[in-house]
Structures are given as C-alpha cells and as structure tokens.
Amino acid sequence: MTNPIPKIREFLTEVAVELKKSAWPTRSELVDSTLVVLVTVIILGIFVSAADVVFAYIIRWLTGAA
C-alpha cells in the first residue's frame, strides 16, 4: 500500500490554488443575496402552508370527514 499523504497534500494545494482564482462576493452582495433567499423561503413557505390548508379542507369536504 502506498503512502496517501503526498496525494492528500497535492489535493489540498490544488484546492487552495483554485480557491484563490474564485471571485468572492463583497459583504453587500452577500447580504443582498441572503435577503433574497430568506424572502423567497418565507414566500414559498406561506404558499405551501396555504395550499396545504386549502387541499386539506377540500379533501375533508369531498370525503365528508368532520
């Protein structure tokens, strides 16, 4: 069995090189993107909750359950 340490070291070095090439967002871009995600999650959560209530009501009405 060969020593895996050199391969791991090479992999981590390559990862560091690639990360330096990445374009990182500014703080304001990060805050804006986070707000967009949070608002979207809240809106979708409200929509799914409302759809669940409506469909539960329809199913109870169709089945005659109280």
PyMOL Python script that loads the backbone (N, CA, C, O; Angstrom):
from pymol import cmd

cmd.read_pdbstr("""\
ATOM      1  N   MET A   1       0.842  -1.186   0.000  1.00  0.00           N
ATOM      2  CA  MET A   1       0.000   0.000   0.000  1.00  0.00           C
ATOM      3  C   MET A   1       0.884   1.245   0.000  1.00  0.00           C
ATOM      4  O   MET A   1       1.844   1.332   0.765  1.00  0.00           O
ATOM      5  N   THR A   2       0.557   2.203  -0.856  1.00  0.00           N
ATOM      6  CA  THR A   2       1.365   3.414  -0.939  1.00  0.00           C
ATOM      7  C   THR A   2       0.914   4.429   0.099  1.00  0.00           C
ATOM      8  O   THR A   2      -0.199   4.364   0.620  1.00  0.00           O
ATOM      9  N   ASN A   3       1.794   5.352   0.380  1.00  0.00           N
ATOM     10  CA  ASN A   3       1.516   6.388   1.370  1.00  0.00           C
ATOM     11  C   ASN A   3       0.546   7.418   0.772  1.00  0.00           C
ATOM     12  O   ASN A   3       0.860   8.028  -0.250  1.00  0.00           O
ATOM     13  N   PRO A   4      -0.634   7.623   1.393  1.00  0.00           N
ATOM     14  CA  PRO A   4      -1.618   8.561   0.829  1.00  0.00           C
ATOM     15  C   PRO A   4      -1.316  10.030   1.143  1.00  0.00           C
ATOM     16  O   PRO A   4      -1.944  10.914   0.560  1.00  0.00           O
ATOM     17  N   ILE A   5      -0.387  10.309   2.034  1.00  0.00           N
ATOM     18  CA  ILE A   5      -0.118  11.682   2.474  1.00  0.00           C
ATOM     19  C   ILE A   5       0.297  12.602   1.313  1.00  0.00           C
ATOM     20  O   ILE A   5      -0.222  13.716   1.230  1.00  0.00           O
ATOM     21  N   PRO A   6       1.200  12.196   0.421  1.00  0.00           N
ATOM     22  CA  PRO A   6       1.561  13.098  -0.690  1.00  0.00           C
ATOM     23  C   PRO A   6       0.363  13.428  -1.594  1.00  0.00           C
ATOM     24  O   PRO A   6       0.227  14.565  -2.046  1.00  0.00           O
ATOM     25  N   LYS A   7      -0.484  12.464  -1.853  1.00  0.00           N
ATOM     26  CA  LYS A   7      -1.671  12.712  -2.681  1.00  0.00           C
ATOM     27  C   LYS A   7      -2.622  13.687  -1.988  1.00  0.00           C
ATOM     28  O   LYS A   7      -3.177  14.577  -2.634  1.00  0.00           O
ATOM     29  N   ILE A   8      -2.812  13.524  -0.687  1.00  0.00           N
ATOM     30  CA  ILE A   8      -3.686  14.423   0.075  1.00  0.00           C
ATOM     31  C   ILE A   8      -3.106  15.837   0.064  1.00  0.00           C
ATOM     32  O   ILE A   8      -3.837  16.809  -0.128  1.00  0.00           O
ATOM     33  N   ARG A   9      -1.790  15.951   0.270  1.00  0.00           N
ATOM     34  CA  ARG A   9      -1.126  17.260   0.261  1.00  0.00           C
ATOM     35  C   ARG A   9      -1.291  17.922  -1.113  1.00  0.00           C
ATOM     36  O   ARG A   9      -1.589  19.113  -1.196  1.00  0.00           O
ATOM     37  N   GLU A  10      -1.099  17.154  -2.180  1.00  0.00           N
ATOM     38  CA  GLU A  10      -1.256  17.688  -3.538  1.00  0.00           C
ATOM     39  C   GLU A  10      -2.691  18.159  -3.778  1.00  0.00           C
ATOM     40  O   GLU A  10      -2.920  19.226  -4.347  1.00  0.00           O
ATOM     41  N   PHE A  11      -3.644  17.352  -3.338  1.00  0.00           N
ATOM     42  CA  PHE A  11      -5.047  17.730  -3.493  1.00  0.00           C
ATOM     43  C   PHE A  11      -5.349  19.040  -2.774  1.00  0.00           C
ATOM     44  O   PHE A  11      -5.977  19.930  -3.347  1.00  0.00           O
ATOM     45  N   LEU A  12      -4.909  19.166  -1.530  1.00  0.00           N
ATOM     46  CA  LEU A  12      -5.179  20.378  -0.754  1.00  0.00           C
ATOM     47  C   LEU A  12      -4.490  21.593  -1.357  1.00  0.00           C
ATOM     48  O   LEU A  12      -5.040  22.693  -1.328  1.00  0.00           O
ATOM     49  N   THR A  13      -3.297  21.408  -1.901  1.00  0.00           N
ATOM     50  CA  THR A  13      -2.597  22.505  -2.573  1.00  0.00           C
ATOM     51  C   THR A  13      -3.380  22.962  -3.798  1.00  0.00           C
ATOM     52  O   THR A  13      -3.532  24.162  -4.024  1.00  0.00           O
ATOM     53  N   GLU A  14      -3.875  22.016  -4.586  1.00  0.00           N
ATOM     54  CA  GLU A  14      -4.661  22.359  -5.768  1.00  0.00           C
ATOM     55  C   GLU A  14      -5.970  23.049  -5.387  1.00  0.00           C
ATOM     56  O   GLU A  14      -6.418  23.965  -6.077  1.00  0.00           O
ATOM     57  N   VAL A  15      -6.579  22.608  -4.293  1.00  0.00           N
ATOM     58  CA  VAL A  15      -7.805  23.257  -3.814  1.00  0.00           C
ATOM     59  C   VAL A  15      -7.518  24.711  -3.449  1.00  0.00           C
ATOM     60  O   VAL A  15      -8.290  25.603  -3.801  1.00  0.00           O
ATOM     61  N   ALA A  16      -6.417  24.954  -2.749  1.00  0.00           N
ATOM     62  CA  ALA A  16      -6.060  26.321  -2.358  1.00  0.00           C
ATOM     63  C   ALA A  16      -5.820  27.192  -3.594  1.00  0.00           C
ATOM     64  O   ALA A  16      -6.235  28.350  -3.620  1.00  0.00           O
ATOM     65  N   VAL A  17      -5.157  26.649  -4.610  1.00  0.00           N
ATOM     66  CA  VAL A  17      -4.912  27.405  -5.842  1.00  0.00           C
ATOM     67  C   VAL A  17      -6.226  27.762  -6.522  1.00  0.00           C
ATOM     68  O   VAL A  17      -6.406  28.899  -6.958  1.00  0.00           O
ATOM     69  N   GLU A  18      -7.140  26.811  -6.617  1.00  0.00           N
ATOM     70  CA  GLU A  18      -8.429  27.061  -7.272  1.00  0.00           C
ATOM     71  C   GLU A  18      -9.266  28.060  -6.484  1.00  0.00           C
ATOM     72  O   GLU A  18      -9.958  28.886  -7.078  1.00  0.00           O
ATOM     73  N   LEU A  19      -9.213  27.996  -5.155  1.00  0.00           N
ATOM     74  CA  LEU A  19      -9.975  28.943  -4.335  1.00  0.00           C
ATOM     75  C   LEU A  19      -9.467  30.369  -4.507  1.00  0.00           C
ATOM     76  O   LEU A  19     -10.246  31.318  -4.419  1.00  0.00           O
ATOM     77  N   LYS A  20      -8.172  30.529  -4.751  1.00  0.00           N
ATOM     78  CA  LYS A  20      -7.628  31.871  -4.978  1.00  0.00           C
ATOM     79  C   LYS A  20      -8.119  32.443  -6.301  1.00  0.00           C
ATOM     80  O   LYS A  20      -8.168  33.662  -6.464  1.00  0.00           O
ATOM     81  N   LYS A  21      -8.483  31.588  -7.246  1.00  0.00           N
ATOM     82  CA  LYS A  21      -8.996  32.031  -8.541  1.00  0.00           C
ATOM     83  C   LYS A  21     -10.474  32.442  -8.453  1.00  0.00           C
ATOM     84  O   LYS A  21     -10.980  33.119  -9.348  1.00  0.00           O
ATOM     85  N   SER A  22     -11.152  32.046  -7.405  1.00  0.00           N
ATOM     86  CA  SER A  22     -12.585  32.306  -7.272  1.00  0.00           C
ATOM     87  C   SER A  22     -12.859  33.784  -7.047  1.00  0.00           C
ATOM     88  O   SER A  22     -12.056  34.501  -6.450  1.00  0.00           O
ATOM     89  N   ALA A  23     -14.008  34.218  -7.536  1.00  0.00           N
ATOM     90  CA  ALA A  23     -14.455  35.592  -7.297  1.00  0.00           C
ATOM     91  C   ALA A  23     -15.382  35.566  -6.091  1.00  0.00           C
ATOM     92  O   ALA A  23     -16.497  35.050  -6.175  1.00  0.00           O
ATOM     93  N   TRP A  24     -14.934  36.115  -4.983  1.00  0.00           N
ATOM     94  CA  TRP A  24     -15.715  36.100  -3.759  1.00  0.00           C
ATOM     95  C   TRP A  24     -16.622  37.330  -3.722  1.00  0.00           C
ATOM     96  O   TRP A  24     -16.214  38.411  -4.146  1.00  0.00           O
ATOM     97  N   PRO A  25     -17.850  37.174  -3.219  1.00  0.00           N
ATOM     98  CA  PRO A  25     -18.775  38.323  -3.177  1.00  0.00           C
ATOM     99  C   PRO A  25     -18.345  39.326  -2.113  1.00  0.00           C
ATOM    100  O   PRO A  25     -17.695  38.980  -1.126  1.00  0.00           O
ATOM    101  N   THR A  26     -18.729  40.582  -2.347  1.00  0.00           N
ATOM    102  CA  THR A  26     -18.493  41.600  -1.320  1.00  0.00           C
ATOM    103  C   THR A  26     -19.519  41.407  -0.208  1.00  0.00           C
ATOM    104  O   THR A  26     -20.474  40.644  -0.354  1.00  0.00           O
ATOM    105  N   ARG A  27     -19.314  42.094   0.881  1.00  0.00           N
ATOM    106  CA  ARG A  27     -20.243  41.957   2.007  1.00  0.00           C
ATOM    107  C   ARG A  27     -21.662  42.383   1.615  1.00  0.00           C
ATOM    108  O   ARG A  27     -22.633  41.724   1.986  1.00  0.00           O
ATOM    109  N   SER A  28     -21.780  43.475   0.871  1.00  0.00           N
ATOM    110  CA  SER A  28     -23.120  43.945   0.494  1.00  0.00           C
ATOM    111  C   SER A  28     -23.789  42.960  -0.476  1.00  0.00           C
ATOM    112  O   SER A  28     -24.997  42.739  -0.390  1.00  0.00           O
ATOM    113  N   GLU A  29     -23.024  42.372  -1.391  1.00  0.00           N
ATOM    114  CA  GLU A  29     -23.592  41.363  -2.293  1.00  0.00           C
ATOM    115  C   GLU A  29     -24.073  40.147  -1.499  1.00  0.00           C
ATOM    116  O   GLU A  29     -25.130  39.583  -1.781  1.00  0.00           O
ATOM    117  N   LEU A  30     -23.289  39.760  -0.515  1.00  0.00           N
ATOM    118  CA  LEU A  30     -23.649  38.611   0.315  1.00  0.00           C
ATOM    119  C   LEU A  30     -24.921  38.882   1.117  1.00  0.00           C
ATOM    120  O   LEU A  30     -25.792  38.019   1.221  1.00  0.00           O
ATOM    121  N   VAL A  31     -25.024  40.088   1.683  1.00  0.00           N
ATOM    122  CA  VAL A  31     -26.218  40.454   2.452  1.00  0.00           C
ATOM    123  C   VAL A  31     -27.437  40.490   1.536  1.00  0.00           C
ATOM    124  O   VAL A  31     -28.500  39.980   1.892  1.00  0.00           O
ATOM    125  N   ASP A  32     -27.284  41.095   0.351  1.00  0.00           N
ATOM    126  CA  ASP A  32     -28.401  41.163  -0.593  1.00  0.00           C
ATOM    127  C   ASP A  32     -28.863  39.775  -1.013  1.00  0.00           C
ATOM    128  O   ASP A  32     -30.063  39.502  -1.049  1.00  0.00           O
ATOM    129  N   SER A  33     -27.918  38.900  -1.329  1.00  0.00           N
ATOM    130  CA  SER A  33     -28.272  37.542  -1.743  1.00  0.00           C
ATOM    131  C   SER A  33     -28.949  36.776  -0.613  1.00  0.00           C
ATOM    132  O   SER A  33     -29.894  36.020  -0.841  1.00  0.00           O
ATOM    133  N   THR A  34     -28.460  36.977   0.597  1.00  0.00           N
ATOM    134  CA  THR A  34     -29.056  36.311   1.751  1.00  0.00           C
ATOM    135  C   THR A  34     -30.494  36.780   1.957  1.00  0.00           C
ATOM    136  O   THR A  34     -31.376  35.970   2.242  1.00  0.00           O
ATOM    137  N   LEU A  35     -30.730  38.070   1.815  1.00  0.00           N
ATOM    138  CA  LEU A  35     -32.088  38.599   1.967  1.00  0.00           C
ATOM    139  C   LEU A  35     -33.020  38.049   0.893  1.00  0.00           C
ATOM    140  O   LEU A  35     -34.173  37.724   1.179  1.00  0.00           O
ATOM    141  N   VAL A  36     -32.529  37.943  -0.337  1.00  0.00           N
ATOM    142  CA  VAL A  36     -33.348  37.388  -1.412  1.00  0.00           C
ATOM    143  C   VAL A  36     -33.727  35.948  -1.084  1.00  0.00           C
ATOM    144  O   VAL A  36     -34.878  35.552  -1.266  1.00  0.00           O
ATOM    145  N   VAL A  37     -32.770  35.167  -0.604  1.00  0.00           N
ATOM    146  CA  VAL A  37     -33.044  33.771  -0.254  1.00  0.00           C
ATOM    147  C   VAL A  37     -34.051  33.700   0.887  1.00  0.00           C
ATOM    148  O   VAL A  37     -34.996  32.915   0.817  1.00  0.00           O
ATOM    149  N   LEU A  38     -33.874  34.493   1.926  1.00  0.00           N
ATOM    150  CA  LEU A  38     -34.788  34.455   3.072  1.00  0.00           C
ATOM    151  C   LEU A  38     -36.204  34.862   2.680  1.00  0.00           C
ATOM    152  O   LEU A  38     -37.171  34.221   3.091  1.00  0.00           O
ATOM    153  N   VAL A  39     -36.330  35.922   1.890  1.00  0.00           N
ATOM    154  CA  VAL A  39     -37.656  36.362   1.459  1.00  0.00           C
ATOM    155  C   VAL A  39     -38.310  35.289   0.599  1.00  0.00           C
ATOM    156  O   VAL A  39     -39.499  35.009   0.750  1.00  0.00           O
ATOM    157  N   THR A  40     -37.541  34.690  -0.300  1.00  0.00           N
ATOM    158  CA  THR A  40     -38.070  33.625  -1.153  1.00  0.00           C
ATOM    159  C   THR A  40     -38.535  32.433  -0.332  1.00  0.00           C
ATOM    160  O   THR A  40     -39.602  31.879  -0.597  1.00  0.00           O
ATOM    161  N   VAL A  41     -37.754  32.031   0.656  1.00  0.00           N
ATOM    162  CA  VAL A  41     -38.124  30.896   1.516  1.00  0.00           C
ATOM    163  C   VAL A  41     -39.402  31.222   2.291  1.00  0.00           C
ATOM    164  O   VAL A  41     -40.281  30.370   2.425  1.00  0.00           O
ATOM    165  N   ILE A  42     -39.507  32.434   2.794  1.00  0.00           N
ATOM    166  CA  ILE A  42     -40.712  32.827   3.539  1.00  0.00           C
ATOM    167  C   ILE A  42     -41.938  32.808   2.629  1.00  0.00           C
ATOM    168  O   ILE A  42     -42.986  32.283   3.005  1.00  0.00           O
ATOM    169  N   ILE A  43     -41.806  33.381   1.431  1.00  0.00           N
ATOM    170  CA  ILE A  43     -42.943  33.402   0.494  1.00  0.00           C
ATOM    171  C   ILE A  43     -43.354  31.990   0.110  1.00  0.00           C
ATOM    172  O   ILE A  43     -44.543  31.670   0.103  1.00  0.00           O
ATOM    173  N   LEU A  44     -42.386  31.144  -0.208  1.00  0.00           N
ATOM    174  CA  LEU A  44     -42.712  29.765  -0.574  1.00  0.00           C
ATOM    175  C   LEU A  44     -43.304  28.997   0.607  1.00  0.00           C
ATOM    176  O   LEU A  44     -44.194  28.166   0.424  1.00  0.00           O
ATOM    177  N   GLY A  45     -42.817  29.269   1.806  1.00  0.00           N
ATOM    178  CA  GLY A  45     -43.375  28.633   2.995  1.00  0.00           C
ATOM    179  C   GLY A  45     -44.829  29.010   3.212  1.00  0.00           C
ATOM    180  O   GLY A  45     -45.659  28.163   3.541  1.00  0.00           O
ATOM    181  N   ILE A  46     -45.130  30.285   3.024  1.00  0.00           N
ATOM    182  CA  ILE A  46     -46.519  30.740   3.162  1.00  0.00           C
ATOM    183  C   ILE A  46     -47.386  30.089   2.095  1.00  0.00           C
ATOM    184  O   ILE A  46     -48.492  29.635   2.387  1.00  0.00           O
ATOM    185  N   PHE A  47     -46.895  30.040   0.857  1.00  0.00           N
ATOM    186  CA  PHE A  47     -47.655  29.427  -0.231  1.00  0.00           C
ATOM    187  C   PHE A  47     -47.935  27.952   0.031  1.00  0.00           C
ATOM    188  O   PHE A  47     -49.065  27.494  -0.138  1.00  0.00           O
ATOM    189  N   VAL A  48     -46.909  27.205   0.445  1.00  0.00           N
ATOM    190  CA  VAL A  48     -47.082  25.770   0.705  1.00  0.00           C
ATOM    191  C   VAL A  48     -48.035  25.559   1.873  1.00  0.00           C
ATOM    192  O   VAL A  48     -48.867  24.653   1.831  1.00  0.00           O
ATOM    193  N   SER A  49     -47.929  26.377   2.914  1.00  0.00           N
ATOM    194  CA  SER A  49     -48.833  26.255   4.061  1.00  0.00           C
ATOM    195  C   SER A  49     -50.274  26.537   3.653  1.00  0.00           C
ATOM    196  O   SER A  49     -51.189  25.818   4.054  1.00  0.00           O
ATOM    197  N   ALA A  50     -50.478  27.583   2.857  1.00  0.00           N
ATOM    198  CA  ALA A  50     -51.830  27.915   2.406  1.00  0.00           C
ATOM    199  C   ALA A  50     -52.390  26.808   1.513  1.00  0.00           C
ATOM    200  O   ALA A  50     -53.557  26.435   1.638  1.00  0.00           O
ATOM    201  N   ALA A  51     -51.559  26.288   0.617  1.00  0.00           N
ATOM    202  CA  ALA A  51     -52.009  25.204  -0.257  1.00  0.00           C
ATOM    203  C   ALA A  51     -52.369  23.967   0.574  1.00  0.00           C
ATOM    204  O   ALA A  51     -53.342  23.280   0.266  1.00  0.00           O
ATOM    205  N   ASP A  52     -51.609  23.687   1.601  1.00  0.00           N
ATOM    206  CA  ASP A  52     -51.887  22.544   2.469  1.00  0.00           C
ATOM    207  C   ASP A  52     -53.237  22.708   3.164  1.00  0.00           C
ATOM    208  O   ASP A  52     -54.028  21.766   3.223  1.00  0.00           O
ATOM    209  N   VAL A  53     -53.495  23.887   3.681  1.00  0.00           N
ATOM    210  CA  VAL A  53     -54.770  24.141   4.357  1.00  0.00           C
ATOM    211  C   VAL A  53     -55.927  24.009   3.374  1.00  0.00           C
ATOM    212  O   VAL A  53     -56.938  23.381   3.689  1.00  0.00           O
ATOM    213  N   VAL A  54     -55.789  24.594   2.191  1.00  0.00           N
ATOM    214  CA  VAL A  54     -56.856  24.546   1.191  1.00  0.00           C
ATOM    215  C   VAL A  54     -57.115  23.105   0.756  1.00  0.00           C
ATOM    216  O   VAL A  54     -58.266  22.670   0.715  1.00  0.00           O
ATOM    217  N   PHE A  55     -56.065  22.367   0.433  1.00  0.00           N
ATOM    218  CA  PHE A  55     -56.252  20.985  -0.007  1.00  0.00           C
ATOM    219  C   PHE A  55     -56.804  20.097   1.111  1.00  0.00           C
ATOM    220  O   PHE A  55     -57.602  19.200   0.843  1.00  0.00           O
ATOM    221  N   ALA A  56     -56.394  20.333   2.347  1.00  0.00           N
ATOM    222  CA  ALA A  56     -56.938  19.561   3.469  1.00  0.00           C
ATOM    223  C   ALA A  56     -58.435  19.835   3.610  1.00  0.00           C
ATOM    224  O   ALA A  56     -59.218  18.918   3.851  1.00  0.00           O
ATOM    225  N   TYR A  57     -58.826  21.099   3.458  1.00  0.00           N
ATOM    226  CA  TYR A  57     -60.245  21.454   3.531  1.00  0.00           C
ATOM    227  C   TYR A  57     -61.029  20.782   2.402  1.00  0.00           C
ATOM    228  O   TYR A  57     -62.108  20.235   2.633  1.00  0.00           O
ATOM    229  N   ILE A  58     -60.490  20.823   1.189  1.00  0.00           N
ATOM    230  CA  ILE A  58     -61.161  20.204   0.042  1.00  0.00           C
ATOM    231  C   ILE A  58     -61.302  18.699   0.242  1.00  0.00           C
ATOM    232  O   ILE A  58     -62.354  18.128  -0.045  1.00  0.00           O
ATOM    233  N   ILE A  59     -60.264  18.067   0.723  1.00  0.00           N
ATOM    234  CA  ILE A  59     -60.320  16.604   0.944  1.00  0.00           C
ATOM    235  C   ILE A  59     -61.332  16.271   2.033  1.00  0.00           C
ATOM    236  O   ILE A  59     -62.089  15.310   1.899  1.00  0.00           O
ATOM    237  N   ARG A  60     -61.354  17.065   3.125  1.00  0.00           N
ATOM    238  CA  ARG A  60     -62.364  16.826   4.172  1.00  0.00           C
ATOM    239  C   ARG A  60     -63.766  17.013   3.615  1.00  0.00           C
ATOM    240  O   ARG A  60     -64.668  16.246   3.950  1.00  0.00           O
ATOM    241  N   TRP A  61     -63.962  18.007   2.781  1.00  0.00           N
ATOM    242  CA  TRP A  61     -65.286  18.269   2.188  1.00  0.00           C
ATOM    243  C   TRP A  61     -65.686  17.136   1.244  1.00  0.00           C
ATOM    244  O   TRP A  61     -66.841  16.709   1.245  1.00  0.00           O
ATOM    245  N   LEU A  62     -64.747  16.651   0.444  1.00  0.00           N
ATOM    246  CA  LEU A  62     -65.058  15.564  -0.504  1.00  0.00           C
ATOM    247  C   LEU A  62     -65.319  14.238   0.194  1.00  0.00           C
ATOM    248  O   LEU A  62     -66.158  13.460  -0.260  1.00  0.00           O
ATOM    249  N   THR A  63     -64.626  13.968   1.277  1.00  0.00           N
ATOM    250  CA  THR A  63     -64.786  12.695   1.978  1.00  0.00           C
ATOM    251  C   THR A  63     -65.875  12.742   3.038  1.00  0.00           C
ATOM    252  O   THR A  63     -66.277  11.704   3.565  1.00  0.00           O
ATOM    253  N   GLY A  64     -66.348  13.928   3.349  1.00  0.00           N
ATOM    254  CA  GLY A  64     -67.393  14.050   4.366  1.00  0.00           C
ATOM    255  C   GLY A  64     -66.859  13.914   5.782  1.00  0.00           C
ATOM    256  O   GLY A  64     -67.636  13.759   6.724  1.00  0.00           O
ATOM    257  N   ALA A  65     -65.560  13.970   5.942  1.00  0.00           N
ATOM    258  CA  ALA A  65     -64.965  13.890   7.278  1.00  0.00           C
ATOM    259  C   ALA A  65     -65.188  15.205   8.011  1.00  0.00           C
ATOM    260  O   ALA A  65     -65.235  16.279   7.412  1.00  0.00           O
ATOM    261  N   ALA A  66     -65.324  15.086   9.321  1.00  0.00           N
ATOM    262  CA  ALA A  66     -65.600  16.291  10.110  1.00  0.00           C
ATOM    263  C   ALA A  66     -64.344  17.018  10.480  1.00  0.00           C
ATOM    264  O   ALA A  66     -64.402  18.052  11.145  1.00  0.00           O
TER     265      ALA A  66
END
""", "prot")
cmd.dss("prot")
cmd.show_as("cartoon", "prot")
cmd.util.cbc("prot")
cmd.orient("prot")
